[in-house]
């Protein structure tokens, strides 16, 4: 379809604003303590060598603005929201997901008067403990035992992210529309009843606490389903590695079923990377939920940067099935087209 000049100007303006927004919370050097994206956390950042632009067939994508060398750190990104796996909640930092040492006395342990008996929260540092207040003080006003058990028994992870995001909105740390710029999953009618049940549990848990109706005005069934639809296809499994980056070059992408995952997180800029079964970039988590985007090969200026959403070692049919089931599309990358 031929686009009008006014449409192209509007799109260009929207993308410029989008790039400015996405550069918040990213850095080309150093590590941070995983503050929410949108805050500078006292860190000086420079724009990464990339920009978001429209692709020919995959909507928005990320492109190199200069040559990027193989192995280069392209940028880091702090999550908008992250949550530890339920089974590992007492083994990782409740805020940044960093694995705690064997000696639990080295971690900050904070006990809160919640409805859960002897509920304990572990933090790797005083900074993380302080930073967690953007959601933790709200969380501690409610009894999450029923909600968490529902997620555990149904093997659900994304409702935990919605729960934490809702607490951040209630505390005033984030606006309710924080994730609206992310692409939502196309939901089927069969998926809605389960989501409505999850919403009911979240709503009842919060309404039984001391949180006011005014603070919860945003929390509607429509908001819950909309947020969950975005989280389902934009969340990353945070898989901390205990090896050097060079040792990872042979495995272009980690399996979405890997046991090494310590939790899940949603990011802004990394969510705009499109998929390729032969990617030129890769996300690595070396210490905590801060995502480190690195180049797997030399990337010339103007080339789109792509990551692999799944286990790249699977055969073509398995990859196609996993992508269609988990992300709702059939891959037409060169590797798939060639039958590899």
For each residue, the residues with C-beta under 8 A, 3 or more apart:
1:
2:
3: 7 8 11
4: 7 8
5: 8 9
6: 9 10
7: 3 4 10 11
8: 3 4 5 11 12
9: 5 6 12 13
10: 6 7 13 14
11: 3 7 8 14 15 54
12: 8 9 15 16
13: 9 10 16 17
14: 10 11 17 18
15: 11 12 18 19 52 53 54 60
16: 12 13 19 20
17: 13 14 20 21
18: 14 15 21 22 52 60 181
19: 15 16 22 23 51 52
20: 16 17 23 24
21: 17 18 24 181 268
22: 18 19 26 52 268 269 272
23: 19 20 26 45 47 48 269
24: 20 21 37 38 39 40 268
25: 35 36 37 38 39 77 78 80 268 269
26: 22 23 37 45 48 75 76 77 78 268 269
27: 30 32 43 45 46 48 75 76 77
28: 45 46 47 48 49 73 74 75 76
29: 46 73 76
30: 27 43 76
31: 76 287 290
32: 27 35 41 43 76 78 290
33: 41 96 125 127 128 131
34: 78 79 82 95 96 128 131 288 289 290
35: 25 32 39 40 41 78 131
36: 25 39 78 79 80 81 134 168 173 174
37: 24 25 26 77 78 79 80 267 268
38: 24 25 80 174 178
39: 24 25 35 36
40: 24 35 43 45
41: 32 33 35 78
42:
43: 27 30 32 40
44:
45: 23 26 27 28 40
46: 27 28 29
47: 23 28
48: 23 26 27 28 74 75 269
49: 28 64 65 66 68 74
50: 62 63 64 65 74 75 305
51: 19 62 63 65
52: 15 18 19 22 60 61 62 63 269 272
53: 15 60 61 63
54: 11 15 59 60 61
55: 58 59 60 61 274 304
56:
57: 332
58: 55 61 274
59: 54 55 183 274
60: 15 18 52 53 54 55 272
61: 52 53 54 55 58 272 273 274 304 305 306
62: 50 51 52 269 272 273 274 304 305
63: 50 51 52 53 302 303 304 305
64: 49 50 67 68 299 300 301 302 303 304 305
65: 49 50 51 301
66: 49 301
67: 64 298 299 300 301
68: 49 64 72 74 295 298 299 305
69: 72 295 298
70: 295 296 297 298
71: 245 246 249 294 295
72: 68 69 294 295
73: 28 29 76 292 293 294
74: 28 48 49 50 68 281 293 294 295 305
75: 26 27 28 48 50 269 293
76: 26 27 28 29 30 31 32 73 290 291 292 293
77: 25 26 27 37 267 268 269 270 290 291 293
78: 25 26 32 34 35 36 37 41 267 289 290 291
79: 34 36 37 82 265 266 267 289 290 291
80: 25 36 37 38 165 174 178 179 265 266 267 268
81: 36 161 164 165 168 174 265 266
82: 34 79 95 96 97 161 164 238 263 264 265 266 289
83: 157 160 161 163 164 263 264 265
84: 88 89 92 93 94 97 262 263
85: 88 89 92 157 261 262 263 264
86: 89 148 151 152 160
87: 152
88: 84 85 91 92 262 263
89: 84 85 86 92 94 122
90: 120 122
91: 88 99 100 122 262
92: 84 85 88 89 97 98 99 100 122 262 263
93: 84 96 97 98 99 100 107 122 123 124 125 128 288
94: 84 89 121 122 123 128 132 136
95: 34 82 123 124 128 129 131 132 136
96: 33 34 82 93 124 128 288 289 290
97: 82 84 92 93 238 240 262 263 265 288 289
98: 92 93 124 128 240 287 288
99: 91 92 93 240 262
100: 91 92 93 104 106 107 122 124
101: 104 106 107
102:
103: 106
104: 100 101 107 109 122
105:
106: 100 101 103
107: 93 100 101 104 122 123 124
108: 122 123 124 125 126 128 129
109: 104 120 121 122 123
110: 120 121 123 129
111: 118 119 120 121
112: 119 121 136 140
113: 140
114: 119 139 140 142 143 144
115: 142 143 144 145
116: 119 143 144 145
117:
118: 111
119: 111 112 114 116
120: 90 109 110 111
121: 94 109 110 111 112 132 136
122: 89 90 91 92 93 94 100 104 107 108 109
123: 93 94 95 107 108 109 110 126 128 129 132
124: 93 95 96 98 100 107 108 128 288
125: 33 93 108 128 129
126: 108 123 129 130
127: 33 130 131
128: 33 34 93 94 95 96 98 108 123 124 125 131 132
129: 95 108 110 123 125 126 132
130: 126 127 133
131: 33 34 35 95 127 128 134
132: 94 95 121 123 128 129 135 136
133: 130 136 137 171
134: 36 131 168 171 173 174
135: 132 138 139 164 167 168 171 173
136: 94 95 112 121 132 133 139 140 167
137: 133 140 141 171
138: 135 141 142 167 168 170 171 211
139: 114 135 136 142 144 163 164 167
140: 112 113 114 136 137
141: 137 138 209 210 211
142: 114 115 138 139 205 206 208 209 211
143: 114 115 116 146 205 208 209
144: 114 115 116 139 147 148 163 205
145: 115 116 148 149
146: 143 149 150 201 205
147: 144 150 151 159 163 201 202 205
148: 86 144 145 151 152 160
149: 145 146 152 153
150: 146 147 153 154 156 198 201
151: 86 147 148 154 155 156 157 159 160
152: 86 87 148 149 155
153: 149 150
154: 150 151
155: 151 152
156: 150 151 159 160 198
157: 83 85 151 160 161 235 264
158: 161 162 228 231 232 235 264
159: 147 151 156 162 163 198 202 228
160: 83 86 148 151 156 157 163 164 264
161: 81 82 83 157 158 164 165 231 235 264 265 266
162: 158 159 165 166 198 202 224 227 228 231
163: 83 139 144 147 159 160 166 167 202
164: 81 82 83 135 139 160 161 167 168
165: 80 81 161 162 168 169 174 178 179 227
166: 162 163 169 170 202 206 219
167: 135 136 138 139 163 164 170 171
168: 36 81 134 135 138 164 165 171 173 174
169: 165 166 172 173 174 175 176 178 218 219
170: 138 166 167 206 211 215 216
171: 133 134 135 137 138 167 168
172: 169
173: 36 134 135 168 169
174: 36 38 80 81 134 165 168 169 178
175: 169 178
176: 169 218 223
177: 180
178: 38 80 165 169 174 175
179: 80 165 182 227 230 231 234 266
180: 177 226 230
181: 18 21 268
182: 179 230 234 266 268 271
183: 59 230 233 234 271
184: 187 226 229 230 233
185: 229 230 232 233 328
186: 328
187: 184 191 192 195 225 229
188: 191 192
189: 192
190: 193
191: 187 188 194 195
192: 187 188 189 195 196 225
193: 190 196 197
194: 191 197 198
195: 187 191 192 198 199 224 225 228
196: 192 193 199 200 221 225
197: 193 194 200 201
198: 150 156 159 162 194 195 201 202 224 228
199: 195 196 202 203 221 224 225
200: 196 197 203 204
201: 146 147 150 197 198 204 205
202: 147 159 162 163 166 198 199 205 206 219 224
203: 199 200 206 207 216 219
204: 200 201 207 208
205: 142 143 144 146 147 201 202 208 209
206: 142 166 170 202 203 209 211 216 219
207: 203 204 211 216
208: 142 143 204 205
209: 141 142 143 205 206
210: 141
211: 138 141 142 170 206 207 215 216
212: 215 216
213: 216 217
214: 217
215: 170 211 212
216: 170 203 206 207 211 212 213 219
217: 213 214
218: 169 176 223
219: 166 169 202 203 206 216 223 224
220: 223 224
221: 196 199 224 225
222: 225 226
223: 176 218 219 220 226 227
224: 162 195 198 199 202 219 220 221 227 228
225: 187 192 195 196 199 221 222 228 229
226: 180 184 222 223 229 230
227: 162 165 179 223 224 230 231
228: 158 159 162 195 198 224 225 231 232
229: 184 185 187 225 226 232 233
230: 179 180 182 183 184 185 226 227 233 234 266
231: 158 161 162 179 227 228 234 235 266
232: 158 185 228 229 235
233: 183 184 185 229 230 326 327 328
234: 179 182 183 230 231 266 267 271
235: 157 158 161 231 232 264 265 266
236: 264 265 266 267 270 283 291
237: 254 256 258 261 263 264
238: 82 97 261 262 263 264 265 285 289
239: 254 258 260 261 262 285
240: 97 98 99 260 262 285 286 287 288
241: 248 260 284 285 286
242:
243: 247 248
244: 247 248
245: 71 248 249 284 286 294
246: 71 249
247: 243 244 250
248: 241 243 244 245 251 282 284
249: 71 245 246 252 296
250: 247
251: 248 254 312 313
252: 249 278 279 282 296 308 312
253: 279 282 307 308 309 310 311 312
254: 237 239 251 258 260 311
255: 258 310 311
256: 237 309 310 311 322 326
257: 311
258: 237 239 254 255 261
259:
260: 239 240 241 254
261: 85 237 238 239 258 264
262: 84 85 88 91 92 97 99 238 239 240
263: 82 83 84 85 88 92 97 237 238 289
264: 82 83 85 157 158 160 161 235 236 237 238 261
265: 79 80 81 82 83 97 161 235 236 238 289 291
266: 79 80 81 82 161 179 182 230 231 234 235 236 271
267: 37 77 78 79 80 234 236 270 271 291
268: 21 22 24 25 26 37 77 80 181 182 271 272
269: 22 23 25 26 48 52 62 75 77 272
270: 77 236 267 273 283 291 293 307
271: 182 183 234 266 267 268
272: 22 52 60 61 62 268 269
273: 61 62 270 281 293 305 306 307
274: 55 58 59 61 62 304 306 307
275: 279 306 307 308 309 323 327 329 331 333
276: 279 280 306 307 308 331 333 335
277: 308 312 319 331 333 335 336 340
278: 252 308 312 333 334 335
279: 252 253 275 276 282 296 306 307 308 312
280: 276 295 296 297 299 303 305 306
281: 74 273 293 294 295 296 299 305 306 307
282: 248 252 253 279 293 294 295 296 307 308
283: 236 270 291 292 293 294 307
284: 241 245 248 291 292 294
285: 238 239 240 241 288 289 290 291 292
286: 240 241 245 292
287: 31 98 240 290
288: 34 93 96 97 98 124 240 285
289: 34 78 79 82 96 97 238 263 265 285
290: 31 32 34 76 77 78 79 96 285 287
291: 76 77 78 79 236 265 267 270 283 284 285
292: 73 76 283 284 285 286
293: 73 74 75 76 77 270 273 281 282 283 305
294: 71 72 73 74 245 281 282 283 284
295: 68 69 70 71 72 74 280 281 282 298 299 305
296: 70 249 252 279 280 281 282
297: 70 280
298: 67 68 69 70 295
299: 64 67 68 280 281 295 303 305
300: 64 67 303
301: 64 65 66 67
302: 63 64
303: 63 64 280 299 300
304: 55 61 62 63 64 274
305: 50 61 62 63 64 68 74 273 280 281 293 295 299
306: 61 273 274 275 276 279 280 281
307: 253 270 273 274 275 276 279 281 282 283
308: 252 253 275 276 277 278 279 282 311 312
309: 253 256 275 323 326 327
310: 253 255 256 314 319 322 323 326
311: 253 254 255 256 257 308 314 319 322
312: 251 252 253 277 278 279 308 319
313: 251
314: 310 311 318 319 322
315: 318 319
316: 319 320 335 336 339 340
317: 320 321
318: 314 315 321 322
319: 277 310 311 312 314 315 316 322 323 331 336
320: 316 317 323 324 330 331 336
321: 317 318 324 325
322: 256 310 311 314 318 319 325 326
323: 275 309 310 319 320 326 327 329 330 331
324: 320 321 327 328 329 330
325: 321 322
326: 233 256 309 310 322 323
327: 233 275 309 323 324
328: 185 186 233 324
329: 275 323 324
330: 320 323 324
331: 275 276 277 319 320 323 336
332: 57 336 337
333: 275 276 277 278 336 337
334: 278 337 338
335: 276 277 278 316 338 340
336: 277 316 319 320 331 332 333 339 340
337: 332 333 334
338: 334 335
339: 316 336
340: 277 316 335 336
